[in-house]
Amino acid sequence: MNHPSVSVRETIRAKLKQIWGYDDFRSPQGEIVQCLLEQRDALIIMPTGGGKSLCFQLPALMQAGLTIIVSPLVALMENQVQELRQRRLPAALLHSEVSKQQRRQTLWALENQSLRLLYLSPETLLSEAVWERLCQPDLKINGLILDEAHCLVQWGDTFRPAYYRLGVVRPALLKCKPEGTKIAIAAFTATANPDAQQTIQRVLQLQQPEVFRLNPYRANLHLNVQVVWTPRQRRQQMLKFIQAQLGQAGLVYVRTRRDSETLAEWLSQQGFQTAAYHAGLSADERRQLEKAWLGGTMHFVICTCAFGMGIDKPNVRWVVHFHSPLLLSEYVQEVGRAGRDGKPATALTLISETTGWLDPEDKQRRQFFVEQAQKQQRSAQALSHKLPTQGDVASVSRQFKDGVIALSLLNSTGHLEWSDPFHYVMKPGNVDRRGQSNTQAAKQMTEYLKTRDCRWRFLLGAFGFESDALSLRCGHCDNCRH
């Protein structure tokens, strides 16, 4: 890596002090900022609460021109932009829930080049109104940041297919810009195993990226997995755990909207002030719940994975997984909400006994996940014989139900390539099954829940930090204590 001169380092630190009030960076924040200022591609893996957002916000504010941040969730965008605006910094966001007036104001600011940071979902980035403006030759774009990049791997080939088109955004934009223009791409995440890292680099078409990796180990976070034998016992064990944490901030994670509502109602009947949080709530309802939880008037919420990503509440003391996540990356993200202030925190996961005879929910949920993935693959395979050898997303979307998802699945298995964010070309020949499918990744989650080894050592090994795992002496997960 090129080492910045003393004067450049001093300028960067002075800007850090001016905006955030910090005297210096935590390693490797300074190196990441320098990398992005030099407009080099990067892949950054840092633990939850490691200060990732500062790493791309600071270089964006130090340069003339626009930095685009692609972010998966409305709450995540709104929290970051609100914080930046409170500091009177030129940042804005666009998503499906933004009012028409706010949308007009943001598009006007984009056209007039008065923004430094623009937060968008992948879908909004590729919408006609936004794309048209980004392609204006005189709009200077410095970088494309993918925040929470693990979402590309988890959601990109099915749930959020726009993610798999992000790799052709840079070459498409460069065609519209003056010769010699450079646009850097950086992907940030707290969780990416070696397979996920390869997928991110391949899909985004990163060019000789600088890779920054910190392992996810948190010495203050105590990991526990507890077997329950019946649905009733699952509720009772959770109740017992929450009662022992009275007055402390926490989160209860479930997997579906219906589960969150049912469990919230039951806990309310037990005398707790809580509520369900999921993607089906209105924007106002979600903001009210976030405000109540962040402000401490509601100590915990029953939530799906739609909650918590990027929300900064340092004093969360506990996280319960009433249902275990399907993927290890989801698990590390969600337990990582706890103990961000460095003080002791506990994560408890409740699981059915192995056979699933008495409490079949976990087994049924995993089976449903596998069957859905297989069904989507079969559907995409069948559609591949009906599609023209080259075409566009809009036409396929109009002609075929779930056609866009099928395109993304065909892309992920090497059946087609994107010629730009809106057009594809089918590829003849054998299928190239690259990377690790989510079905295989789900098996790794099951192995973690059943392991008798140190849980933190298992996690470090799973995310590619084998040497760190060998030297780790945890002592504070349930397996080590026992």
N, C-alpha and C positions, 0 to 999 in steps of 0.2 A: 504493500500500500504506500502511496506517496505521503510523505509527512509534511503537513502544512508548516509554513514559516511561523516564527514567533508572533509576528504582527497579525497574521490571519487568525491564529489561535486566540490572541487577545481580543480581536474584533468579535469573534464568535462568542467568547465568554462575556464580553461587555453587553452584547445583545441579549444573552441569556439572563444576565443580571437585570437589565433594563425591563424585560418583559415579565419574567417569572420570579425574579428576586433571588435566584440561586447563585452562589459564588462559583460553583463548578459543576461539571457533569458527573454522573455515575458512569462507570465503565459498562459498555462501550459507547455510550451516547455521543460523546465528542467525535469519535471516529466515524460513526454513522452520519452525523451532520456534515462532516467534511466530505464524505463519500458522495452525498446527495448534492452538496454545493458544487462538486466537480462533475456533476451530471453523469455519474456512473451507475449502472444497474446494481441492485442489491437484494439479498434475501436475508431478512432479520427475524431470528427466533429468540424471543425474550419472554421470561415468565410473566404471568398476569400481574399487573401492578409494577412492572419494571420501567415504566416511563417511555413507552413506545411512541405515543402521539407527539411528544415534544420533539422527537428525532426527525419527524417530517414537517412539523409545523414551523420550527425555527428556520431551517433553510428556505422554506417557502416565503417567509416574511423578510428574509435577507436579500431576496432577488426581485428584480422587476419581472413581471409576467405572472402567469397563472400556474398553480399546482392543483391538479384534480385528485381528490381523494374518493376512491370507490369504497363504499361502506355497506355492510349487509342489512343493517337494521335502522329504522327511523329513530328509535330512542338513542342509539349510539351516536348518530349524526347530530341530533338535537343537543345532546349533552356537550359534545365537543364544541359545536358552533356557539352555543350559549356562553360557554366559558370564554371563548375567544372574543365575542362581542362585548362581554363585560369588561374586557381589557381594551376595548375600542380598536380592535384589529379587523382588517378587511376580509371577513369570511362570510360565506353564505352557504345555503343548502337548497337542494331541490329534491322533492320526493312526491309521491302520489297524494299525500295528505296536506300539502302546502296550499294555502288559499290562493285564489286567482290573482289577487292584488300582490301578494308576496312573490308569486311566481313571475309576474310582470316586472316587479322591481329587480328581482335577481337576474332575469334575462337582460334587462336594461343595463345593470351593473356589469354583466359579462360582456356585452357589446361595447361598453365604454371603457373596458379594461381597468375598472376600479377595484377588482377583487384580487386577492393573493391566494386564497384557498376557496375551492368550491367542492362541497361534499355532495356526492350523488350515489344512488344505487346503480348497479350494473344496467338495470332496465331503463332508468332515467337517462343515463349516459348515452344509450343507444336509441333514445327517442328522437323523433324527427326534429323537433324544435331545438333541442339542445345540440344535437349532432351538427345541424346546419350552422349554428353559431360557432361551435368549436372549430369548424373547418374554414372559418374566415382566414385568409392569408395573413392579415395583419395582427391576429390574436396570438400573442406569444405564449406558448405553453412550455413550461420548464420540465414538468414531471407528472407521471401518473403513479399514484400511490394506491396499492391494494391493502386496505386495513382488514384485519381478521382474515388473512389469506387462506386459513384452513377451510373456510366456507366454500371456496372454489372446489376443493377436493370433496367435501361432504355433500354439497348441494349442486355442483356444477353440471352433472350429467343428467339430472332429473328435475329436482325441485326448483332450481334457479338456472335454467340453461343459458341465460345471457352471460354467465361467468365464463363459459368455454369460448366465447367470441372475443374476449378481452385481448387475447394475444395478437389479434390483427388490428387493434385500435391504433397502435403507434405507427405502423407502416402506412395505414390509411390517412392518418393526420399529416404525416410527413409529406405525402404527395401534394397536400394543399399549402404547405409552408415554404418560405424562401429556402433556396439551396443552402446547405450547411447547417440547417436547424438541427438541434439535438433535443430529444425528449427522453429523459431517464425513467426507468420503471423500478419501483421498489415494492416488495411484498413484505408485510409485517404480520407475524402471528406469534402466539404463545405455544402452539402445539402443532408440530409437523414431524412425523417420523420420516426416515429416509425415503420411503416410497412417496409420501406426500410432498416432500421437498422436490423430488424429481418431477412429479406431476405439475407442481406450481411453476417450476422453471421451464418445463416444456410448453405448457399451455400459454404462459405469458411471453414466451420466446425471449427470455432474459439473455442478454449478451455478456458473456464472461462476468457474471455477477460476483460482487464481493459478498461473502457469506459471513454473517455474524450469528453465532450460536451460543446461547447460555442455557444450561440445563434447567428443567422445571422444579428442581428440588427446593422445598421450603421447610427449613428446620422447625419452624413454629407451627406447621400444619400437621395435625395428628389424623391419620387415616384409619378408618374402621369399617369393617364389613360384618354384618350380623345376619345370620340365617333365621328366618321366621317360617313357621309351619302352616299357618292358616292366614287368610285375609284379615280375620279379627286380630290375630296376634301382631300382624304387621302394623295395624293402627295403634294397638296398645303400646308397642315398643316405641313407635314414633312419639306418642303422647307422653310416655315416661321420659323420653329424651328431652322433649321440648319443655316439660315441666322443670327439669333440672337446669334449664338455661333461661329461666324467667327473667325478663327485663333486658336480655341480651339480643342484639340484632342478628337475624339469621334468614335463611331461605330454605324452602322445601321444594324440591324439584320433582315433577311428575312428567309423563311423556305426552299426554294428550290434553286437549282443551276440556273434554268431559271430566277427566280425572281431577283436573285442577278445581273445577266448580263443585264436584261432589265432595272432595276432601275439605275444601274451604267451608262448605256448609256444615259438615260434620264437626270441624274444629270450632266453628262459631257456636254450635250447640254445646260444646264443652266449655264455653266461656271465654274463648280467645277472640281478640279483635284481629281478624285477618281477612284476606280476600283472595280471589283467583285472578291471576294475571296471565293473559294469553293473547295471541295475535288477533283474536276475534273481537277484542274490545275496541271501542272508538279511540281516536287519538287523545281526546280529552280525558276519557276514563283511565287510559294508561298513564298519562301525565299526573293525574291526581293520585294514583296509587304509588307511582315513583316518588312523588313529593312527600307523601305520608311516610313512606319507608325511609327515604333519605333524611327526613326531618325527625324521625324517631317516634312519631305519633302512632305508627304501626310497626311493631317489632319484627314481624316476618310476614311474607306473602307465600302463597302456593302458586308456583309458576312453572311454565314450560320453558324450553330453551330460548324463548323470545325475550326473556328477562335477564338482565345482569351484564350482558356483553358491553364493556366500555363504561358502565356506570360506576363512578368512583365513590365508594363508601368504605373507607379504610377500616372501620371498627366492626365489621361483620365477624361474629365470634363462632358461628356454626353454619353448616350446610347439611341438610338431610336429603339423600336421594331416596324418596319413597319408592320410586322405580329406578333401577339402574339405567344409565344411558346405554345406547346400542354400540357406541364407539368410544374408544379410549380417549380420543382427542376431545370429545364432548365432556367426558368425565373430568379431565384435567382442567379444562376451561371453567367448568362449573364449581369444582371444589376450590379453584383459584380465586373465587370471589371472597373467600374467608381469609381473615388475618393479614390483610394487605398493609396494616400498620406495624407488622412485625411481632405483634403480641400473640400468645398462644390461641389457636383456633382448632376446632374439631370438625371433621367430615365423617358422616355416618351414611353407609349405604345398606339398605335392607333388601335381601334377596330370598327367593323361595329355596326350599331344600331341593337337592339335585333332581329327584324324580319328577317333581312338579305335580304329584298326585293330589296333595292336599291344598296346594296353592298354585294353580296352573297359570296364573297371569303372566309371569315372566317368560315362561316357555312359549305361550301363545303369542306374546308380543314379538319375541325374536323370530318365531316361525312366520308371522305375518310380514315382518320386514324382509325376510329372505324371499318369500313368495312374491311380494310386490316387485322386488328387484328383478326376479326371474321373468315375471310377467311383462315388465317394461322392456327387458332385453328382447323377448320374443316378438313383442309388438314392433319394436324398432327394426328387427331383422326382417319381418314381413313387409314393413313399409319400404325398406331399402329397394325391393324389387319393383315398387310402383313409382318411385320418384324419378324425375328426369335426371340425367347425368350431371346437369348443372342447373341451378335455380336460385331462388331467393327465399328468405325466411318468411316474408309477408305472404307470398303465394302458398307456400306449404302450410302455413298457419290457417289460412282460409279454407284450404282444400281438405286437410286431414285433422281429425281430433288428436290432440297431443302430438301434432306433427313437429313442433319446435323441440319438444323433449326427445323425440326420436332422432332428430338431426344431431342433438348434442350427444346422445348415446352412440350414434354412428361415428361421430368425430372422436369420442373417447376410445373407441375400439379400432380406430384407424381406417374406417370405411370411407370417410370424406374429409376434405380440408376446407377451411374457410379462405376464400380469396380476398374478402374484406369482411367487415362486421355484419354484412347483410346478404352476402352471396356465398354459395358453396359449390364445390366440385366433387362428384363422387370419385372414389379411387378403386380401381380394379385390383384383384389379387387377394391374397390371404389376409385374414384379420390379424392385426397386431395388438394383442391384449397387453397393453402397457400398464405398469403400476399395479397397485394392490386394490382390488375392488372392496367396496364397503362391506360386502358379504364376508370376505376373508377378514377384514378389520374387526367385524363383530365377534369373530371367534377369539380374537386377541382380548377383547373385553371380558369374555367368559373366562378365559385363562387367568386374567388378573383377579377376578372375583373369587376364583377357586384356589389361587396359589397359597402355599404355606410358607413361602419365602418372604423376605422383607418386601413390603408393597412399594416403597420408594425405589428399591433396587430394580424391581420389575419395571416400573415406569421409566426409569432412566435407560434401561436396556432397550425397551420398546421404542423409545424416541431417539435411539442412536447414540447414547452416551454410555457405551459399554465400559470404558475405562473408569469413568466416574462412578458407575454402579459397583465395580469391583472394590473400589476403595471406600465406599460409603459405609458408615456405621450409624444406622438410623436410630434405633432404640425407642422410637415413639409411634410406630404403627402398631396395630393390634397383634400382628404376627410376631414382631420383635418383642413386644411386652410379654407375650405369652411364652 
